[in-house]
Amino acid sequence: MIIDHKLRVQDLAPAVDRLFALSEQKIRNLQAAWDPSEGTPVFTVEGRYTTRGWTEWTQGFQYGSIILQFDATGDESLLELGRRLTIDRMAPHVTHIGVHDHGFNNVSTYGNLWRLALEGKYNASAWEMDLYELALKASSAVQASRWATTHDGTGYIYSFNGPQSLFVDTIRTLRILALGHILGHHLMGEGDQKISLLSRLIEHAVNTAKYNVYFGEDRDAYDIRGRVAHEAVFNTNNGQYRCPNSQQGYSPFSTWTRGLAWAITGYAEQLEFLIRVPEADFPATFPKADVLALFLKAAKATADFYIEHTAADGIPYWDTGAPGLVHLGNYYEKPADPYNDWEPVDSSAAAIAAQGLLRLGAFLSAENDAEAERYTAAGLTVADTLFREPYLSTDPEHQGLLLHSVYHRPNGWDHIPSGSRIPHSESSMWGDYHLRELAVYVKRQIEGGTYVTFFGPRFGR
């Protein structure tokens, strides 16, 4: 990746305004066309959103996008739409015991509405705030209850694959446990045992760093600093770690770039949150200083890997070990080509990672760390690329906002246009949501507004 160190956040202002103008068209188009009885929109095929009945992990992104559009534009009709859809349709996600996606579905909806009310963006009634807080508390406890224990007595939130499975994705869904903690909630176990949500958040993130993130410390023959494994697999009989694995990437020993992006942004956001949490709240076995040091180590390592293994314009190919990349020559030194004949890019990974790079830069800037500028400039470089063609969808007939997103390459779920050998020109609901979330973050920086965090103006620093 070639970082544009001259780029300033204000330079992106015209592109952000254009993005949100297009975004409103896309939201209203999809809302008018989509039949909820068909399920949840997941990704597009020839520009039209379709569903994929794996899990309903994208519904929060659909409704959360409406709420983010209000955040950016102040259009109260969209606020009312987002509120109604959240209250009417999101309750099953609050008590869903079969997924690790609570932070995706419920922070994007209930959490965004709660945050915006705290920021003074709209006046929420007392009962409405109580509803949002109750939903967030319940969701945090359900997420935390999906708990498997490792051989050393610590644990992790297991994925929908089962208790043997630790996904790197879940690092970003930890936001729901953080909200539960600051709302004063906890998980109740057998014999009325109170289980700390903060402790579970920390243990999960520590084990993700230990088993899914690599630090170039000779853990195995493929221990390259900053790379991640999508899945860590454990023996459920004794909690022993067995091996890395990959569900949506090319192999356990290469890096699926969307998983990498989840790690960058997940650790950066947790740094922003945990720096504000009092020392006394931390479990004795995980002192605050040690936790922050490990999370910063993981955030920097994954961010550096992204920068070093991404095309010049900041857009990654879907997996760093994808076999067709050998045919693209030195693709790090030129812009990504979404229309090539060998391997697809994943713009959704870029949208997620860009926010993480910017948040890491902001965190380090507050700490007077000299590396802050590099990560901030890298995040702006990626955002500048995504906010323009060929990634921004300008065709009013195309329902997606962010083009060239990839869902599940190994399963062959992504649409391949006629005459092409690889998928391209399609969108995903998580890609569209995270492009909007990135743009809201950038817009706040441009306007000098309140720094946006998932936990809202709850803590000072």
N, C-alpha and C positions, 0 to 999 in steps of 0.2 A: 504494500500500500504506500502510495506517495502522499504524504500529509501536506496539505496546503496551510502553512503557518501564517499566511497573510490574511486568511479568511477571518472575518469577524461576524459575530452573531447578527449584527444589524444588516449585514450583506444579504441575509436570507429572508428579510422582511417581505419583499415582493413575492417571492416564491411561496412563503407561508400563507399569505393572503389568497393567492391563486389556489393553493391546495385546499383551503377550507371552502372556497367557493365551489370547487369541483366536488368536495366531500359532501356538501349539503345535497347536491343533485343526486349523488350516488345513494345516500341514505334514504331520500324520499322515493327514489326509483325502486329500491329494494323493498321498502316498507309497503309500497303500493302493490308490488308484484308477488311478494312471497306469501305462500299459504302455510300458516303455522302447523296445520295438520300434517304437513309433509316432514316435520322435524325441524332441525336447525340448519341454516345455511353454513356450509363448511368451506367449499372452494368452488371456483367457476369452471365451467366447461363451455368453451366458445363464448365466453363473456357473460354467461348466465349462472347465477349461484345454484348449486346443487347440494344435496346432503350426503352424508356418509355415516351410516349407523354403527359407529364404533363406540364412542361415548358422545354425549351432548356437551362437549367441553368448550364449544364456541358460542353458545347462546349468550353468555355474559359479554362476549366481545361484540356481538350484534347490538345489544341494547346499550352496552357501555359506549359504543361509538356515537350513539345518539346523544348521550350525556356529555361526552367530550366535545361534540359539536356545539352544544350549548355553552360549555366552558369557554370555547374559543370565540363565539360570536354573540353570546347573550340572547339568542333567540328563545324566548320563553315558550313558544309552541313546542320546541324540541325538548325543553326541560319537562314539560307536562307529559309529552309522549314517553320519554325515558322513565319518568316516575311511574306512569301507569303500567308500562310493560314490566318494569321491575317488580312492582307490587303484585300484579296479576299473575305473572308467569315464572318468577325466579324462585319461589318458595321450595320446589322440589330439589333445587341445587343446594339449598342450605342444609338439608338433612340427608344428602346423598352419601351413603356409606360405602359406595363401590368405586370411588375415584380419588385421586390425589390432586384434583384440579380446583379445589375450593378457592384458592387465591386468584385463579383466573376468572371464574364465573362470578364470584360474589364481591370481590374487591372492585372489579370493573363496573359493577352496578350499584349495589347497596353502599359499597365503600366510596365510590365517586360521589354519589349523592350526599352522603354524610360529610365528606371532605368539603364539598362546595358550600354546604350550609355553614360549616365552621368558618370557612373563608369569607363568609358574608356575601357570596354570589347570589343567594336567594334566601328568602325567609321560610324556613321549614317550621312547621308547628311542633309542639312538644311531643305529640303522639307519633308524628312522623319520625322524629329523631329517635324516639324510643323503639320504633319498629326497626329502623336501620341498625341500631346498636344491638337489639336482640338478635337480628339475623346474623350480624357479624360475630357475636358471641357464640351462637349455636354452631355456625359454620366452622369457627376456629376449633371448637371442641371436637366436632366430627372429624375434621382433618387430623387433629392431634391423636385421635383414637386409633388411627391406622398405623400401629406401632409394632415394629419388630426389634428384637434385642440382639446385639452382636455378642461375640464371645467375651468382650471386656466389660459387659454390663451396660454400655451405652446403647443407643438405638437410632432408628431412622423411620421416617414416614414411608411406608412401602407403596409402590405404584399399583395400578390396577392389574398388573401382571400377577401379583400375589406377594406374600410376605418375604419371598426370597429376593425381591427386586427393589433396588434403590435407583431411581431415575435422576439424572442431573437436572431435568426440567423443574423438579419440585422445589429447587432452590428459590425460584421466584414466587411460588405459591405460598412460601412461608410468610408472606405479607399478612395473610389472614390470621396466623398465630400472633403476629406482632400486634395487630389491632385488638384481638381478644385480650392480650395482656394489658395493653394500656387502658382498656375499658374495664379492667379489674376482674376479668373472668378467669376461670381455670377449668380443667377437665376433672370430673368426678369419677373416681375408680371404685373398685370393690371395697366394701367396708367404709364408704364415704371418704376414701383417700383423696386428698386434693393434689392434683398433678399440675405443676407449673407449665403453662403454655410457653413461657420464655425459655425454660429449661429444654423443652422439646425442640423448640426452634433452634437453639444453640447446638444441641447434640446432633440434630439432623444436618445442619450446615457444616459442623466440624467433620462428621463422617462423610459428607459429600466431598469435602476438601481432601480427606484422607484416602477415599476409595475411587472417586470419579475424576478428580483433578490431578494432573501430573506436574511435578516441580523440577524435573531434570536431576533427580537425586538417586538414580540407579534403582528405582523400584522394580523395573523389568527391562527387557531389551528394547522396549519402545517407549521408554520414559523420556519424552521430550517436554521441556518446560512449557506449561500453559495448555497443552492439549487436554482434552477431556474424553472420557468414555461415556456414552449415552447411559449405560446401565452397569451397575455393580451387582453381582450375583452372590448370594450367601447360602450356606448350608443351613436350612431352617432347624435342623436337629440340635446344632450346637452354636450357631451364630458365626461360624468361621467364614471369612471371605474366601470365595472360590476363584472368581475370574471376572474380567470385564466382558461386556457384551454390547451389542448395538441392535436396537429395534428398527430405527429409521435411518441409520447411517450405513456406510458401506461395510465397515468391519469394526470389531472391537479395538483394533490397533491403529485406526485412523480417526479423524475428528469430524463428526457430523456438526456442521457449522451452526445449525440452529441450537443444538445443545450447548455449544460454546457460547453463543450469545446469551442463553438463559443464565449461564454461570456468571458472565461479566456483569450483567445488570442485576442479577440476584444478589451477588456479594456487594456491589456498589450501593444498592438500596439498603441492605442490612447495615452497612457501615454508617450510612446517614441516620438510620434509626437507632442503632445500639450506642452510638457516641452520646446520645441524649438520655439513655436509660441510666438511672442511678446505679452506682457500683453495688449497693446493697441488694439490688434485685437479681444480680447474677448468682448462679449456683456456685457453691464453694469450690466445686471441682473444676469450674471453668471461670477463672477470674477475668474481669473485664479487659484488662490490658492484654492478656494472652489471646482472648477471643478476637479483639480488634486487630491484633498483629497477624493472626492467621488469616482472617478474612481479607485484610489488606494484601497479604501475600498472594492469596488466591485471585483477588480482583486484578492485581497487577500482572500476574503470570498469564491469566486468560486473555486480558486485554492486549498484552504484548504479543501473544501467539496470534491473535486476530490480526493485528497490524502487520505482522511478519508473514502471514500466510493468506493474504487477501489481495485481490487484483488492485491495480494502481488507483482506481477511483473509489475503493473502499467497499466494493460489493464482492462477497465471497461466492465461490462455487459451493455446491450443496454439501460436499465432503472433501476434506483435504487429501484423502487417499483414493478418490474415485479414479478408476483405471483409465478412463478416457482423457484425463488431464494431460497425459504424456503427449498427446497429439496437438496440444495447444501451445507448445513452445514455452517460453518464459512468460507465463500469463501474469506473474506478479508485476511486471514492468509495463503493462498496458491495461487500458480499461477493460472491465469484464465484458464479455460478448454473450448476451443472453440467447442469441440466435445461432450459436456455433453448432457443429454437427456431433459433438461428443459428450459433453456433460452440462447439465443445467446449472444456472446460478440460483441462489435462494435470496431474493430481496427481503423476505420476511426476517431472515437471520440478520441482515444488515439493519433493518428498522429497530430490532430489539437491541442489537449491539451498540448502535449509535447512542441510544439513551444511556446505556451503561457507561460508555466512554465519557460522555458529558458529565454524568453524575460522579464518576471517579475523579475527573478533573476538578469538579467543584469541591469535592470532599478534600482533595489534596491541597487545593488553593487555600481553603480555610485553615489547613495545617501548615501553611507556608512551605509546602513541599515543592522542590524545583521541577519535579516531573509533571506537575499539574498542567502546564501549558501543552505538553505533548498530547496528553489524552483529550483535552478539550479541543485542540485543533483537529485531532483525528475524528472525534465525534462530529464536528462541524463539516469536515470533508465528506463523511458518509452521508450526513443529512443533506448537504448541498446536491449530492448526486441523486438521492432518492426523491427529492422534491421537484425533479425535472424529468422530462422524457429521456430515455425510453421507459422509466420506471413509474412515473406518475401517469395514471390512466386519464386521458383527456377525451376519449370517445364517449359521448353521452349514452350510447347503446350498450356499453360495457358496464356491468354492475359493480365491478371491483374498482378499488382506488389505487392499489399498489400492484403493478404488473410484475410478472416473472417470479412468483412465489412457488415453492415446491412443498408438497405435503409428505408423501411417503413414496420415495423413489424405488426402494426395494420391492414394495408390493405392486408397483405399477399403477398407482391410483391417479397419477397426474395426467391430464389430457395432453396428448401429442398432436399438434396440428398436422393436417394433411401436407405431405411433402417434407416434413421435418423428421429428424431422428430423435429429438429430445423434447421434453415439455418446455413450453415458454408461453408468455403472453397471457397467463392466467393469474388470478388473485386468490387469496385465502382470507377468511374472516379474521384470523389472528394477525395476519400481515397488515390488513387495512386498519385494524384497531391500533396496532403498535406504531404505525405511521402517524396516526392521529395523536396518539399519546406523545410521541416524539415531537410533533409539531406544536402541541400545547406547551410542552416544556420549553421549546425554543421561543415560542411567542411570548411567554412570560418573561424570558430573559431579555428579549428585544424591548419589551415595554417597561421593564423594570418593576414588574409586578411581584406578588408574593411568590417566593420559591416554592414550586409545587412538589409535594411528597405524598406518598400514599397515606401517611398518617396525619396529614393536614397540619394546621398550626397548633398542634397539641403540645409540642415541646419547644423550648428555647435552646439556644446553644451559646 
